[in-house]
Every structure is written in structure tokens, then in C-alpha cells.
Amino acid sequence: MGEPKVTVTGGPKAAQQAIAVSAMRAVLRAAPFKNLPTDQYDDWKEVTLNFEPAL
């Protein structure tokens, strides 16, 4: 419920901003998250995703 929170660390400020926008867009495009088991809410109420640029 509500909007996702994006936290970016490291790198130049401009890159952080671009990564944050890209991450938010990816999460919102994947929504809605249907069929998540309510009895397992504590397991999925918070999800941490790590985005790393390809080398």
C-alpha cells in the first residue's frame, strides 16, 4: 500500500537520480502484485532489490 521507497547509495548525484527513477519505473511496471499470500505478509511486506549496472 502506498508508493515504493527508493534508496540509492554511491556514485555521482546525477547517476543516483537516474537509477532511482529507473528502479521506481521497474517496480511500478511490475504492479499490481496479485496473489501474494496474506498469511505470509511478514515475509514480503518489505523487499530489497539491488540494481547493479552491467560491466
N, C-alpha and C positions, 0 to 999 in steps of 0.2 A: 504494500500500500504506500503510495507516495512516489516521489521521484527518486531514482537511484542517486547515491552519493559517490562521486569520483574523487579519488585522492591520487595525485601524481607527485613523484619524488625524483630528483636528479635531473640533470640536463638543463639546457637553456630554457628560460621562461617561455619563449615562443614555441619551443618543441613541447613543453609541458602542456600548454594550452591546446595545441593541435592534437596531442594524444588524448587529453581529457574529452574533447569534442568527439573524436573518433570512437572512444570507448563508450561514451553515452549513446551515440548513434547505434552502435552494435547491440547494446543491451536493449534499447527501445525497439529496434527492428525485430529482435527475437521474441518480444512480448506479443500477446499475453502468454503467461506461463500457466497453462492449464494443466489440470490433473495432478497437481502437486499434493501429496498426501498430507492432509491436515494433522493427522496423528504424529507426523514426523516434522512438524513445523520448527522445532528447536534445531533440527539438522540443516534446514535450508533457509531460515529466516535471514541469514546473512551469508553472502557468498563473496569470496575474494577471488578476483580474476587478475592474473598478471599478464600484461601485454608486453611483448618484447619484439623489437624490430628484428627482421631477418638480417643475418650478417652476410 
